[in-house]
């Protein structure tokens, strides 16, 4: 089990242009029962937009509290974007602070679902707490 799945994957939503899947992972000694929620939007057969979220899945919590880490390429470059949200790697960004999705930083390395799994796998296999 390369990535540390502990259960069956759950397909949340699938259309020709979008796929959303929750991959349950082995229980983490600090973060508990977590999963990697992947949402990809496609254009001409390629991933045009992605959202990969490592989150606590049991117990169910609000959007703010289940967040551990996330990587996205949703653009935030509009003229009215607040200065604290503008980053050099636009549109790729990393919501890096557990419990606080508002904070973002540059993301140069985690650009695919495979990259996100590799990042999370380190913490699942080592049992190390994720701290930015």
Helices and strands as residue ranges (DSSP letters): E 10-14, E 18-24, E 33-43, E 46-58, H 63-66, E 67-72, G 83-85, E 93-95, E 105-106, H 113-126
